[in-house]
Every structure is written in C-alpha cells, then in structure tokens.
Amino acid sequence: MWRRDCIVDLNEVTFIDKCGEQLLRLLAKEGAKFTSSGTYTKHIIEHLNVRRKRHSWNLLGFLYGAFVS
C-alpha cells in the first residue's frame, strides 16, 4: 500500500491560537510535516516539537517508574 506524506503549508499564516496549536500538535503526532517561512510560525512549530519530545520523555519516565517500583 502506498503512503503519502502530509505536508502542511503555513507560509501565509500570521497567527495560531490555542485550538490551532492543538490541531498542529495532533497532526504532528500523526506524522505531518510543516513548512513555514515566517519567524512566528517557525517558533510555534519548534515549540510543538519540544513539547511533544518532553511529553514522550515524561511518559517514558512514568512507565519506567511504574515497572521499577
């Protein structure tokens, strides 16, 4: 089966509210890639990646603690 990458173009976006951030986070979790030329949107995308990595590390720490205890 063919799988196509989902690329979300944010080049014309000037503002992203909390609901938009949640949507982008969900899309990123599902494997979407983002393209952006603006400083603001690049910052938001970078922030989403940091939060996603931090969340996965917190989850791994929780699971490790649950099995070690």
All heavy atoms as a GROMACS GRO file, in nm:
protein
  569
    1MET      N    1   0.084  -0.118   0.000
    1MET     CA    2   0.000   0.000   0.000
    1MET      C    3   0.089   0.124   0.000
    1MET      O    4   0.189   0.131   0.070
    1MET     CB    5  -0.090   0.000   0.123
    1MET     CG    6  -0.176   0.122   0.134
    1MET     SD    7  -0.286   0.112   0.275
    1MET     CE    8  -0.438   0.137   0.193
    2TRP      N    9   0.050   0.225  -0.077
    2TRP     CA   10   0.124   0.350  -0.087
    2TRP      C   11   0.089   0.442   0.028
    2TRP      O   12  -0.027   0.455   0.066
    2TRP     CB   13   0.090   0.420  -0.218
    2TRP     CG   14   0.139   0.346  -0.336
    2TRP    CD1   15   0.077   0.241  -0.398
    2TRP    CD2   16   0.260   0.365  -0.404
    2TRP    NE1   17   0.152   0.195  -0.500
    2TRP    CE2   18   0.267   0.272  -0.507
    2TRP    CE3   19   0.364   0.454  -0.388
    2TRP    CZ2   20   0.374   0.264  -0.593
    2TRP    CZ3   21   0.470   0.447  -0.476
    2TRP    CH2   22   0.474   0.352  -0.577
    3ARG      N   23   0.191   0.502   0.082
    3ARG     CA   24   0.168   0.600   0.188
    3ARG      C   25   0.226   0.734   0.143
    3ARG      O   26   0.340   0.741   0.100
    3ARG     CB   27   0.236   0.558   0.317
    3ARG     CG   28   0.210   0.660   0.424
    3ARG     CD   29   0.248   0.614   0.558
    3ARG     NE   30   0.216   0.723   0.649
    3ARG     CZ   31   0.272   0.742   0.764
    3ARG    NH1   32   0.360   0.657   0.807
    3ARG    NH2   33   0.239   0.843   0.838
    4ARG      N   34   0.147   0.839   0.155
    4ARG     CA   35   0.192   0.971   0.115
    4ARG      C   36   0.212   1.057   0.238
    4ARG      O   37   0.134   1.051   0.332
    4ARG     CB   38   0.090   1.035   0.023
    4ARG     CG   39   0.069   0.954  -0.104
    4ARG     CD   40  -0.024   1.021  -0.194
    4ARG     NE   41   0.043   1.138  -0.250
    4ARG     CZ   42  -0.004   1.206  -0.352
    4ARG    NH1   43  -0.117   1.172  -0.406
    4ARG    NH2   44   0.061   1.311  -0.397
    5ASP      N   45   0.317   1.137   0.237
    5ASP     CA   46   0.342   1.229   0.346
    5ASP      C   47   0.243   1.344   0.342
    5ASP      O   48   0.204   1.391   0.235
    5ASP     CB   49   0.484   1.286   0.338
    5ASP     CG   50   0.590   1.182   0.366
    5ASP    OD1   51   0.559   1.082   0.433
    5ASP    OD2   52   0.704   1.200   0.320
    6CYS      N   53   0.204   1.389   0.459
    6CYS     CA   54   0.117   1.505   0.471
    6CYS      C   55   0.205   1.625   0.505
    6CYS      O   56   0.273   1.626   0.608
    6CYS     CB   57   0.014   1.482   0.581
    6CYS     SG   58  -0.090   1.626   0.614
    7ILE      N   59   0.206   1.724   0.418
    7ILE     CA   60   0.284   1.844   0.440
    7ILE      C   61   0.187   1.961   0.454
    7ILE      O   62   0.109   1.989   0.363
    7ILE     CB   63   0.384   1.870   0.326
    7ILE    CG1   64   0.479   1.750   0.313
    7ILE    CG2   65   0.460   2.000   0.349
    7ILE    CD1   66   0.570   1.756   0.195
    8VAL      N   67   0.193   2.028   0.570
    8VAL     CA   68   0.103   2.139   0.597
    8VAL      C   69   0.179   2.268   0.570
    8VAL      O   70   0.282   2.296   0.633
    8VAL     CB   71   0.054   2.135   0.744
    8VAL    CG1   72  -0.040   2.250   0.772
    8VAL    CG2   73  -0.015   2.001   0.773
    9ASP      N   74   0.128   2.349   0.475
    9ASP     CA   75   0.192   2.474   0.436
    9ASP      C   76   0.138   2.587   0.524
    9ASP      O   77   0.021   2.624   0.517
    9ASP     CB   78   0.161   2.502   0.289
    9ASP     CG   79   0.228   2.627   0.237
    9ASP    OD1   80   0.284   2.705   0.317
    9ASP    OD2   81   0.225   2.646   0.114
   10LEU      N   82   0.225   2.643   0.608
   10LEU     CA   83   0.186   2.751   0.698
   10LEU      C   84   0.249   2.884   0.656
   10LEU      O   85   0.258   2.978   0.735
   10LEU     CB   86   0.230   2.717   0.841
   10LEU     CG   87   0.170   2.590   0.901
   10LEU    CD1   88   0.235   2.559   1.034
   10LEU    CD2   89   0.020   2.604   0.916
   11ASN      N   90   0.290   2.895   0.530
   11ASN     CA   91   0.359   3.015   0.483
   11ASN      C   92   0.274   3.142   0.490
   11ASN      O   93   0.329   3.249   0.513
   11ASN     CB   94   0.410   2.995   0.340
   11ASN     CG   95   0.531   2.904   0.338
   11ASN    OD1   96   0.622   2.922   0.416
   11ASN    ND2   97   0.529   2.806   0.250
   12GLU      N   98   0.147   3.134   0.474
   12GLU     CA   99   0.061   3.253   0.477
   12GLU      C  100  -0.004   3.276   0.613
   12GLU      O  101  -0.083   3.368   0.630
   12GLU     CB  102  -0.048   3.242   0.370
   12GLU     CG  103   0.006   3.232   0.228
   12GLU     CD  104   0.082   3.358   0.185
   12GLU    OE1  105   0.037   3.469   0.220
   12GLU    OE2  106   0.185   3.343   0.117
   13VAL      N  107   0.027   3.193   0.713
   13VAL     CA  108  -0.033   3.204   0.846
   13VAL      C  109   0.036   3.314   0.925
   13VAL      O  110   0.159   3.323   0.928
   13VAL     CB  111  -0.023   3.069   0.921
   13VAL    CG1  112  -0.070   3.082   1.064
   13VAL    CG2  113  -0.103   2.963   0.847
   14THR      N  114  -0.044   3.402   0.990
   14THR     CA  115   0.013   3.510   1.070
   14THR      C  116  -0.014   3.494   1.219
   14THR      O  117   0.050   3.559   1.301
   14THR     CB  118  -0.044   3.646   1.025
   14THR    OG1  119  -0.186   3.644   1.036
   14THR    CG2  120  -0.002   3.676   0.881
   15PHE      N  121  -0.108   3.406   1.258
   15PHE     CA  122  -0.140   3.386   1.398
   15PHE      C  123  -0.197   3.246   1.417
   15PHE      O  124  -0.273   3.197   1.333
   15PHE     CB  125  -0.242   3.489   1.448
   15PHE     CG  126  -0.278   3.471   1.592
   15PHE    CD1  127  -0.190   3.511   1.693
   15PHE    CD2  128  -0.397   3.413   1.628
   15PHE    CE1  129  -0.222   3.492   1.827
   15PHE    CE2  130  -0.432   3.396   1.761
   15PHE     CZ  131  -0.344   3.436   1.860
   16ILE      N  132  -0.161   3.181   1.528
   16ILE     CA  133  -0.214   3.049   1.562
   16ILE      C  134  -0.261   3.055   1.706
   16ILE      O  135  -0.182   3.081   1.797
   16ILE     CB  136  -0.105   2.940   1.547
   16ILE    CG1  137  -0.051   2.937   1.404
   16ILE    CG2  138  -0.161   2.803   1.586
   16ILE    CD1  139   0.073   2.852   1.386
   17ASP      N  140  -0.391   3.031   1.728
   17ASP     CA  141  -0.444   3.033   1.865
   17ASP      C  142  -0.424   2.895   1.930
   17ASP      O  143  -0.367   2.805   1.871
   17ASP     CB  144  -0.590   3.077   1.868
   17ASP     CG  145  -0.684   2.981   1.796
   17ASP    OD1  146  -0.640   2.872   1.753
   17ASP    OD2  147  -0.803   3.014   1.783
   18LYS      N  148  -0.471   2.880   2.053
   18LYS     CA  149  -0.452   2.755   2.128
   18LYS      C  150  -0.517   2.636   2.057
   18LYS      O  151  -0.460   2.527   2.054
   18LYS     CB  152  -0.506   2.767   2.270
   18LYS     CG  153  -0.428   2.864   2.356
   18LYS     CD  154  -0.287   2.814   2.377
   18LYS     CE  155  -0.208   2.913   2.460
   18LYS     NZ  156  -0.068   2.880   2.468
   19CYS      N  157  -0.635   2.657   2.001
   19CYS     CA  158  -0.701   2.547   1.928
   19CYS      C  159  -0.620   2.507   1.804
   19CYS      O  160  -0.607   2.389   1.773
   19CYS     CB  161  -0.842   2.588   1.886
   19CYS     SG  162  -0.957   2.604   2.023
   20GLY      N  163  -0.562   2.607   1.737
   20GLY     CA  164  -0.478   2.579   1.622
   20GLY      C  165  -0.353   2.503   1.662
   20GLY      O  166  -0.309   2.412   1.592
   21GLU      N  167  -0.294   2.540   1.777
   21GLU     CA  168  -0.177   2.467   1.827
   21GLU      C  169  -0.212   2.322   1.857
   21GLU      O  170  -0.134   2.232   1.826
   21GLU     CB  171  -0.123   2.533   1.954
   21GLU     CG  172  -0.046   2.659   1.929
   21GLU     CD  173   0.019   2.712   2.056
   21GLU    OE1  174   0.060   2.631   2.142
   21GLU    OE2  175   0.029   2.835   2.068
   22GLN      N  176  -0.328   2.299   1.916
   22GLN     CA  177  -0.371   2.162   1.945
   22GLN      C  178  -0.386   2.082   1.817
   22GLN      O  179  -0.346   1.966   1.810
   22GLN     CB  180  -0.501   2.162   2.024
   22GLN     CG  181  -0.486   2.210   2.166
   22GLN     CD  182  -0.619   2.218   2.239
   22GLN    OE1  183  -0.726   2.226   2.177
   22GLN    NE2  184  -0.613   2.218   2.371
   23LEU      N  185  -0.445   2.144   1.715
   23LEU     CA  186  -0.460   2.077   1.586
   23LEU      C  187  -0.324   2.045   1.525
   23LEU      O  188  -0.301   1.932   1.479
   23LEU     CB  189  -0.541   2.162   1.489
   23LEU     CG  190  -0.555   2.108   1.347
   23LEU    CD1  191  -0.624   1.972   1.348
   23LEU    CD2  192  -0.628   2.206   1.260
   24LEU      N  193  -0.233   2.141   1.527
   24LEU     CA  194  -0.099   2.116   1.473
   24LEU      C  195  -0.027   2.008   1.550
   24LEU      O  196   0.043   1.924   1.492
   24LEU     CB  197  -0.018   2.245   1.473
   24LEU     CG  198  -0.067   2.356   1.380
   24LEU    CD1  199   0.017   2.481   1.399
   24LEU    CD2  200  -0.067   2.310   1.236
   25ARG      N  201  -0.043   2.006   1.682
   25ARG     CA  202   0.019   1.902   1.765
   25ARG      C  203  -0.035   1.765   1.727
   25ARG      O  204   0.040   1.668   1.716
   25ARG     CB  205  -0.007   1.931   1.913
   25ARG     CG  206   0.080   1.852   2.006
   25ARG     CD  207   0.066   1.894   2.151
   25ARG     NE  208   0.102   2.034   2.170
   25ARG     CZ  209   0.015   2.130   2.204
   25ARG    NH1  210  -0.111   2.102   2.228
   25ARG    NH2  211   0.054   2.255   2.218
   26LEU      N  212  -0.167   1.756   1.707
   26LEU     CA  213  -0.229   1.630   1.666
   26LEU      C  214  -0.178   1.586   1.529
   26LEU      O  215  -0.144   1.469   1.509
   26LEU     CB  216  -0.382   1.644   1.663
   26LEU     CG  217  -0.461   1.524   1.617
   26LEU    CD1  218  -0.442   1.406   1.712
   26LEU    CD2  219  -0.608   1.559   1.606
   27LEU      N  220  -0.170   1.680   1.436
   27LEU     CA  221  -0.119   1.647   1.304
   27LEU      C  222   0.026   1.600   1.311
   27LEU      O  223   0.065   1.503   1.245
   27LEU     CB  224  -0.130   1.769   1.211
   27LEU     CG  225  -0.270   1.809   1.170
   27LEU    CD1  226  -0.268   1.944   1.099
   27LEU    CD2  227  -0.334   1.703   1.082
   28ALA      N  228   0.108   1.667   1.393
   28ALA     CA  229   0.248   1.627   1.408
   28ALA      C  230   0.258   1.488   1.468
   28ALA      O  231   0.342   1.408   1.426
   28ALA     CB  232   0.322   1.729   1.495
   29LYS      N  233   0.173   1.460   1.564
   29LYS     CA  234   0.174   1.328   1.627
   29LYS      C  235   0.141   1.219   1.525
   29LYS      O  236   0.192   1.108   1.533
   29LYS     CB  237   0.072   1.324   1.741
   29LYS     CG  238   0.078   1.197   1.824
   29LYS     CD  239  -0.034   1.190   1.925
   29LYS     CE  240  -0.008   1.282   2.042
   29LYS     NZ  241  -0.108   1.263   2.150
   30GLU      N  242   0.058   1.253   1.427
   30GLU     CA  243   0.021   1.158   1.323
   30GLU      C  244   0.122   1.153   1.208
   30GLU      O  245   0.104   1.081   1.113
   30GLU     CB  246  -0.118   1.193   1.268
   30GLU     CG  247  -0.230   1.175   1.370
   30GLU     CD  248  -0.245   1.029   1.414
   30GLU    OE1  249  -0.232   0.939   1.329
   30GLU    OE2  250  -0.270   1.008   1.533
   31GLY      N  251   0.229   1.235   1.221
   31GLY     CA  252   0.336   1.227   1.121
   31GLY      C  253   0.340   1.340   1.020
   31GLY      O  254   0.422   1.336   0.928
   32ALA      N  255   0.255   1.439   1.034
   32ALA     CA  256   0.256   1.551   0.939
   32ALA      C  257   0.384   1.631   0.952
   32ALA      O  258   0.442   1.642   1.059
   32ALA     CB  259   0.136   1.642   0.964
   33LYS      N  260   0.427   1.686   0.841
   33LYS     CA  261   0.542   1.776   0.836
   33LYS      C  262   0.489   1.916   0.806
   33LYS      O  263   0.385   1.933   0.744
   33LYS     CB  264   0.640   1.734   0.726
   33LYS     CG  265   0.682   1.590   0.733
   33LYS     CD  266   0.769   1.565   0.854
   33LYS     CE  267   0.816   1.421   0.852
   33LYS     NZ  268   0.836   1.364   0.980
   34PHE      N  269   0.564   2.017   0.849
   34PHE     CA  270   0.520   2.155   0.832
   34PHE      C  271   0.623   2.234   0.755
   34PHE      O  272   0.743   2.213   0.769
   34PHE     CB  273   0.497   2.221   0.968
   34PHE     CG  274   0.398   2.147   1.053
   34PHE    CD1  275   0.441   2.060   1.151
   34PHE    CD2  276   0.262   2.163   1.033
   34PHE    CE1  277   0.350   1.991   1.229
   34PHE    CE2  278   0.170   2.094   1.110
   34PHE     CZ  279   0.215   2.007   1.208
   35THR      N  280   0.574   2.328   0.674
   35THR     CA  281   0.661   2.421   0.604
   35THR      C  282   0.616   2.562   0.638
   35THR      O  283   0.495   2.589   0.644
   35THR     CB  284   0.660   2.397   0.452
   35THR    OG1  285   0.749   2.490   0.391
   35THR    CG2  286   0.524   2.410   0.393
   36SER      N  287   0.713   2.649   0.666
   36SER     CA  288   0.681   2.785   0.704
   36SER      C  289   0.798   2.876   0.674
   36SER      O  290   0.913   2.837   0.689
   36SER     CB  291   0.649   2.790   0.853
   36SER     OG  292   0.634   2.924   0.894
   37SER      N  293   0.766   2.999   0.634
   37SER     CA  294   0.872   3.096   0.609
   37SER      C  295   0.875   3.205   0.715
   37SER      O  296   0.972   3.278   0.726
   37SER     CB  297   0.854   3.158   0.470
   37SER     OG  298   0.728   3.221   0.462
   38GLY      N  299   0.769   3.215   0.793
   38GLY     CA  300   0.760   3.321   0.893
   38GLY      C  301   0.826   3.284   1.024
   38GLY      O  302   0.827   3.168   1.066
   39THR      N  303   0.884   3.384   1.089
   39THR     CA  304   0.950   3.363   1.217
   39THR      C  305   0.852   3.313   1.322
   39THR      O  306   0.883   3.222   1.398
   39THR     CB  307   1.014   3.495   1.265
   39THR    OG1  308   1.101   3.542   1.163
   39THR    CG2  309   1.092   3.475   1.393
   40TYR      N  310   0.732   3.372   1.327
   40TYR     CA  311   0.631   3.334   1.427
   40TYR      C  312   0.590   3.188   1.412
   40TYR      O  313   0.592   3.112   1.508
   40TYR     CB  314   0.509   3.426   1.415
   40TYR     CG  315   0.393   3.382   1.499
   40TYR    CD1  316   0.395   3.400   1.637
   40TYR    CD2  317   0.282   3.321   1.442
   40TYR    CE1  318   0.289   3.358   1.716
   40TYR    CE2  319   0.176   3.280   1.519
   40TYR     CZ  320   0.179   3.299   1.656
   40TYR     OH  321   0.074   3.257   1.733
   41THR      N  322   0.555   3.148   1.290
   41THR     CA  323   0.510   3.010   1.271
   41THR      C  324   0.624   2.911   1.290
   41THR      O  325   0.602   2.802   1.342
   41THR     CB  326   0.445   2.991   1.132
   41THR    OG1  327   0.531   3.045   1.032
   41THR    CG2  328   0.310   3.059   1.125
   42LYS      N  329   0.745   2.948   1.252
   42LYS     CA  330   0.860   2.860   1.278
   42LYS      C  331   0.878   2.839   1.428
   42LYS      O  332   0.907   2.728   1.473
   42LYS     CB  333   0.987   2.917   1.217
   42LYS     CG  334   0.996   2.901   1.067
   42LYS     CD  335   1.126   2.956   1.015
   42LYS     CE  336   1.133   2.941   0.864
   42LYS     NZ  337   1.259   2.994   0.812
   43HIS      N  338   0.860   2.946   1.504
   43HIS     CA  339   0.870   2.936   1.651
   43HIS      C  340   0.762   2.842   1.707
   43HIS      O  341   0.791   2.758   1.791
   43HIS     CB  342   0.858   3.074   1.714
   43HIS     CG  343   0.849   3.071   1.862
   43HIS    ND1  344   0.957   3.048   1.943
   43HIS    CD2  345   0.742   3.085   1.945
   43HIS    CE1  346   0.918   3.049   2.069
   43HIS    NE2  347   0.788   3.070   2.074
   44ILE      N  348   0.640   2.856   1.659
   44ILE     CA  349   0.529   2.770   1.705
   44ILE      C  350   0.560   2.625   1.673
   44ILE      O  351   0.544   2.536   1.757
   44ILE     CB  352   0.395   2.813   1.643
   44ILE    CG1  353   0.355   2.952   1.693
   44ILE    CG2  354   0.286   2.711   1.672
   44ILE    CD1  355   0.323   2.961   1.840
   45ILE      N  356   0.605   2.598   1.552
   45ILE     CA  357   0.636   2.460   1.511
   45ILE      C  358   0.747   2.402   1.598
   45ILE      O  359   0.739   2.289   1.645
   45ILE     CB  360   0.673   2.455   1.362
   45ILE    CG1  361   0.551   2.489   1.276
   45ILE    CG2  362   0.728   2.319   1.324
   45ILE    CD1  363   0.584   2.516   1.131
   46GLU      N  364   0.850   2.483   1.623
   46GLU     CA  365   0.960   2.438   1.708
   46GLU      C  366   0.910   2.410   1.849
   46GLU      O  367   0.948   2.311   1.911
   46GLU     CB  368   1.069   2.545   1.710
   46GLU     CG  369   1.197   2.502   1.775
   46GLU     CD  370   1.303   2.609   1.759
   46GLU    OE1  371   1.336   2.644   1.645
   46GLU    OE2  372   1.351   2.658   1.863
   47HIS      N  373   0.823   2.497   1.900
   47HIS     CA  374   0.765   2.480   2.033
   47HIS      C  375   0.683   2.351   2.041
   47HIS      O  376   0.690   2.279   2.141
   47HIS     CB  377   0.679   2.602   2.066
   47HIS     CG  378   0.613   2.596   2.199
   47HIS    ND1  379   0.681   2.612   2.317
   47HIS    CD2  380   0.483   2.574   2.232
   47HIS    CE1  381   0.596   2.602   2.418
   47HIS    NE2  382   0.475   2.578   2.369
   48LEU      N  383   0.608   2.321   1.936
   48LEU     CA  384   0.529   2.198   1.934
   48LEU      C  385   0.620   2.076   1.941
   48LEU      O  386   0.592   1.980   2.012
   48LEU     CB  387   0.444   2.190   1.807
   48LEU     CG  388   0.332   2.290   1.793
   48LEU    CD1  389   0.269   2.278   1.655
   48LEU    CD2  390   0.228   2.271   1.901
   49ASN      N  391   0.731   2.079   1.868
   49ASN     CA  392   0.825   1.967   1.868
   49ASN      C  393   0.888   1.948   2.005
   49ASN      O  394   0.905   1.836   2.051
   49ASN     CB  395   0.933   1.986   1.762
   49ASN     CG  396   0.879   1.970   1.622
   49ASN    OD1  397   0.782   1.899   1.600
   49ASN    ND2  398   0.941   2.036   1.527
   50VAL      N  399   0.923   2.058   2.072
   50VAL     CA  400   0.982   2.049   2.205
   50VAL      C  401   0.881   1.991   2.303
   50VAL      O  402   0.914   1.902   2.382
   50VAL     CB  403   1.031   2.188   2.253
   50VAL    CG1  404   1.065   2.187   2.401
   50VAL    CG2  405   1.150   2.233   2.170
   51ARG      N  406   0.757   2.038   2.300
   51ARG     CA  407   0.654   1.988   2.391
   51ARG      C  408   0.626   1.840   2.366
   51ARG      O  409   0.607   1.763   2.458
   51ARG     CB  410   0.525   2.068   2.377
   51ARG     CG  411   0.536   2.204   2.439
   51ARG     CD  412   0.405   2.273   2.443
   51ARG     NE  413   0.316   2.201   2.534
   51ARG     CZ  414   0.191   2.234   2.554
   51ARG    NH1  415   0.139   2.335   2.492
   51ARG    NH2  416   0.116   2.165   2.636
   52ARG      N  417   0.626   1.800   2.238
   52ARG     CA  418   0.599   1.661   2.206
   52ARG      C  419   0.712   1.572   2.260
   52ARG      O  420   0.688   1.467   2.317
   52ARG     CB  421   0.586   1.644   2.055
   52ARG     CG  422   0.539   1.507   2.014
   52ARG     CD  423   0.513   1.501   1.869
   52ARG     NE  424   0.626   1.557   1.798
   52ARG     CZ  425   0.647   1.542   1.670
   52ARG    NH1  426   0.563   1.476   1.597
   52ARG    NH2  427   0.752   1.594   1.611
   53LYS      N  428   0.837   1.615   2.244
   53LYS     CA  429   0.950   1.537   2.295
   53LYS      C  430   0.946   1.531   2.447
   53LYS      O  431   0.970   1.427   2.505
   53LYS     CB  432   1.082   1.600   2.247
   53LYS     CG  433   1.109   1.578   2.102
   53LYS     CD  434   1.236   1.647   2.059
   53LYS     CE  435   1.255   1.634   1.909
   53LYS     NZ  436   1.370   1.710   1.864
   54ARG      N  437   0.916   1.645   2.511
   54ARG     CA  438   0.910   1.648   2.657
   54ARG      C  439   0.800   1.555   2.707
   54ARG      O  440   0.818   1.482   2.802
   54ARG     CB  441   0.885   1.791   2.705
   54ARG     CG  442   0.890   1.803   2.856
   54ARG     CD  443   0.865   1.944   2.905
   54ARG     NE  444   0.936   2.044   2.829
   54ARG     CZ  445   0.881   2.160   2.793
   54ARG    NH1  446   0.758   2.188   2.822
   54ARG    NH2  447   0.952   2.248   2.725
   55HIS      N  448   0.686   1.555   2.639
   55HIS     CA  449   0.574   1.469   2.679
   55HIS      C  450   0.613   1.322   2.667
   55HIS      O  451   0.585   1.243   2.756
   55HIS     CB  452   0.451   1.498   2.593
   55HIS     CG  453   0.337   1.407   2.621
   55HIS    ND1  454   0.261   1.416   2.736
   55HIS    CD2  455   0.287   1.303   2.552
   55HIS    CE1  456   0.169   1.321   2.735
   55HIS    NE2  457   0.182   1.252   2.624
   56SER      N  458   0.681   1.286   2.560
   56SER     CA  459   0.718   1.145   2.543
   56SER      C  460   0.820   1.104   2.647
   56SER      O  461   0.816   0.993   2.698
   56SER     CB  462   0.770   1.119   2.401
   56SER     OG  463   0.885   1.193   2.375
   57TRP      N  464   0.913   1.194   2.684
   57TRP     CA  465   1.009   1.162   2.790
   57TRP      C  466   0.939   1.149   2.924
   57TRP      O  467   0.972   1.062   3.003
   57TRP     CB  468   1.120   1.266   2.797
   57TRP     CG  469   1.227   1.242   2.696
   57TRP    CD1  470   1.254   1.317   2.586
   57TRP    CD2  471   1.319   1.133   2.692
   57TRP    NE1  472   1.357   1.263   2.515
   57TRP    CE2  473   1.399   1.150   2.579
   57TRP    CE3  474   1.341   1.024   2.774
   57TRP    CZ2  475   1.500   1.061   2.545
   57TRP    CZ3  476   1.443   0.935   2.740
   57TRP    CH2  477   1.520   0.954   2.627
   58ASN      N  478   0.841   1.235   2.952
   58ASN     CA  479   0.766   1.224   3.077
   58ASN      C  480   0.691   1.091   3.083
   58ASN      O  481   0.686   1.025   3.186
   58ASN     CB  482   0.667   1.340   3.092
   58ASN     CG  483   0.736   1.470   3.123
   58ASN    OD1  484   0.851   1.472   3.166
   58ASN    ND2  485   0.667   1.579   3.100
   59LEU      N  486   0.633   1.050   2.972
   59LEU     CA  487   0.560   0.925   2.966
   59LEU      C  488   0.656   0.808   2.987
   59LEU      O  489   0.625   0.716   3.063
   59LEU     CB  490   0.488   0.911   2.832
   59LEU     CG  491   0.408   0.783   2.810
   59LEU    CD1  492   0.300   0.769   2.917
   59LEU    CD2  493   0.349   0.780   2.672
   60LEU      N  494   0.772   0.813   2.924
   60LEU     CA  495   0.870   0.705   2.942
   60LEU      C  496   0.916   0.698   3.087
   60LEU      O  497   0.931   0.589   3.143
   60LEU     CB  498   0.989   0.725   2.850
   60LEU     CG  499   0.964   0.699   2.702
   60LEU    CD1  500   1.088   0.739   2.621
   60LEU    CD2  501   0.928   0.555   2.676
   61GLY      N  502   0.939   0.812   3.150
   61GLY     CA  503   0.979   0.815   3.290
   61GLY      C  504   0.872   0.757   3.381
   61GLY      O  505   0.900   0.681   3.473
   62PHE      N  506   0.746   0.789   3.351
   62PHE     CA  507   0.635   0.736   3.428
   62PHE      C  508   0.628   0.583   3.414
   62PHE      O  509   0.614   0.511   3.512
   62PHE     CB  510   0.504   0.799   3.382
   62PHE     CG  511   0.382   0.732   3.440
   62PHE    CD1  512   0.345   0.758   3.571
   62PHE    CD2  513   0.306   0.645   3.364
   62PHE    CE1  514   0.233   0.696   3.626
   62PHE    CE2  515   0.194   0.583   3.417
   62PHE     CZ  516   0.159   0.610   3.548
   63LEU      N  517   0.639   0.536   3.290
   63LEU     CA  518   0.632   0.392   3.267
   63LEU      C  519   0.749   0.320   3.334
   63LEU      O  520   0.733   0.214   3.393
   63LEU     CB  521   0.630   0.362   3.117
   63LEU     CG  522   0.503   0.404   3.044
   63LEU    CD1  523   0.519   0.385   2.894
   63LEU    CD2  524   0.382   0.330   3.095
   64TYR      N  525   0.869   0.378   3.326
   64TYR     CA  526   0.986   0.318   3.391
   64TYR      C  527   0.964   0.310   3.540
   64TYR      O  528   0.988   0.207   3.602
   64TYR     CB  529   1.111   0.402   3.358
   64TYR     CG  530   1.234   0.348   3.426
   64TYR    CD1  531   1.299   0.237   3.377
   64TYR    CD2  532   1.286   0.411   3.539
   64TYR    CE1  533   1.412   0.187   3.439
   64TYR    CE2  534   1.398   0.361   3.603
   64TYR     CZ  535   1.461   0.250   3.551
   64TYR     OH  536   1.572   0.201   3.614
   65GLY      N  537   0.915   0.419   3.600
   65GLY     CA  538   0.889   0.421   3.744
   65GLY      C  539   0.784   0.320   3.785
   65GLY      O  540   0.793   0.256   3.890
   66ALA      N  541   0.684   0.298   3.701
   66ALA     CA  542   0.578   0.204   3.733
   66ALA      C  543   0.630   0.061   3.734
   66ALA      O  544   0.587  -0.021   3.815
   66ALA     CB  545   0.463   0.217   3.632
   67PHE      N  546   0.726   0.030   3.645
   67PHE     CA  547   0.776  -0.107   3.638
   67PHE      C  548   0.889  -0.133   3.738
   67PHE      O  549   0.907  -0.246   3.781
   67PHE     CB  550   0.824  -0.138   3.496
   67PHE     CG  551   0.712  -0.158   3.400
   67PHE    CD1  552   0.685  -0.064   3.303
   67PHE    CD2  553   0.630  -0.269   3.408
   67PHE    CE1  554   0.581  -0.080   3.214
   67PHE    CE2  555   0.525  -0.287   3.321
   67PHE     CZ  556   0.500  -0.191   3.223
   68VAL      N  557   0.964  -0.031   3.773
   68VAL     CA  558   1.076  -0.049   3.865
   68VAL      C  559   1.027  -0.058   4.008
   68VAL      O  560   1.082  -0.132   4.088
   68VAL     CB  561   1.178   0.066   3.848
   68VAL    CG1  562   1.285   0.061   3.955
   68VAL    CG2  563   1.241   0.059   3.709
   69SER      N  564   0.923   0.014   4.041
   69SER     CA  565   0.873   0.018   4.180
   69SER      C  566   0.822  -0.115   4.228
   69SER      O  567   0.774  -0.198   4.165
   69SER     CB  568   0.760   0.118   4.192
   69SER     OG  569   0.802   0.245   4.148
   0.00000   0.00000   0.00000
